[in-house]
């Protein structure tokens, strides 16, 4: 009979992996979170009218801005206004 050391014994192990998924729609990779006055966001939510961001983008908000990076142009304009 052959004796096996700890190093040569076979065995199995379970590796747990946590997967995180974000619901992202087509084209989201080219989207940014834009700066708009809060009042304008509320008006848009009620009326469906588009808003104008500090960078000049015109759109009707509908996605969670926390899922996207801040628009560099909006941030630059905001910083120049505040600083």
Secondary structure, DSSP 8 states (H G I E B T S, - for coil): -----TTT-----------------TTGGG--B----HHHHHHHHHH---EE-TTS-EE---S-GGGS-B-HHHHHHHHHHH-
